[in-house]
Amino acid sequence: MGRDNKHKMSRRSMLRVAGGLAVAGAAGGVVASMTGDRADAAPTTFVHPGMLHAYGELNRARVRVKAGSQPWTAGWERLVANPRSQSAWAPRPAASVIRGGAGQNYPQLYNDIHAAYQNALRWRIAGTTAHGDTARDILNAWSATLTSLTGNADRFLAAGLYGYQFANAAELMRDHPGFELKRFQDMMVRVFHPLNEQFLTGHNDACVTNYWANWDLCNMNSVLAIGILCDDQAMFDRAVEYFKNGEGNGSIKNAVPFLHPGGLGQWQESGRDQGHTVMGVGQLGAFCEMAWNQGVDLYGYDDNRLMKGAEYVARYNLGLDVPFTPYSWGTGQNCARREQTVVSDAGRGQLRPVWEVLHHHYARRRRLSVPHISAMAEKVRAEGGGGDYGPNSGGFDQLGFGTLLYSR
């Protein structure tokens, strides 16, 4: 396991205790107790809400916002200023969503997902019925309508990114009156999950290293999130096992293939560009946070390998030098070799809402020194969400609002 032996109470044991307290104090959500005492084992009963946001984080945000405390209030102001968080948002569900190729319409999906998520947060934190009803109505409209995701290879990006984001919005709403949870779960299993598995097992019939880490990571996130949403332990286990030992570039030792002195780990896409590199950090941060909220510590796996990778990416994007080991990989169907020999400065220094969750885990929960992660979190603070970082799909790759939800 990745956790140090100073932690006498395991993560799962702590959740078992906290779960019992949360059941007594939760207004709404069902929080199940955990069993067992191994921090690397899958839950036998799932905690709800238990993806990117557990009851404790939601309750802390509610209390701090009500008290007008910073930085929660600044994070709340970013949320309420976003057009997608307004209760007047009207969904535009489609039977078929296309990403890649002719007839693309996928912006309808990601805009509605972020609207559902943001309205769900406003309901959870401020208790405003109108926002809860809007989030519910968006989710219900899509589960009653969507039957397929299609397009070229980019359909796998849609299945991964929008799969895990959709599941997170639904997790926040699972106990809201009128939310058709079972129908939504069926949609996720029928429409999103098969594409997630197709990609992770077949990689679109290409060489297993052909696709960058982000392609694996978003599909891993979707499998993990759907497993939690549907209380499917086999699905949850599958995602965790892929994180540890998967063949593709999303598994942790492939996503961070080289370790360097000074606690730095070279990111798989570092020679490509910094936009996708930072995106990957966000994807793995989301994955580890969802697992953490189910009692599984992947943040600390392999001697905090994610932390070292994130420190490397943060350091470079702060304008500092990093070491670089030449990176080679196989492409296409015949695994033709390519190589990168220098770290890419394309997109260097851009801001994305991915750093707060990493800062608050490593620096606050674990009390570890992560100066570059913390400095990046400070630069982005207060984190916004979908639509705050550009109008195109890249501005919706993260759900965001980490300052509001993770500050402690």
Order of alpha helices (4+ residues) and beta strands (2+ residues): alpha-alpha-alpha-beta-alpha-alpha-beta-alpha-alpha-alpha-alpha-alpha-alpha-beta-beta-alpha-alpha-beta-beta-alpha-alpha-alpha
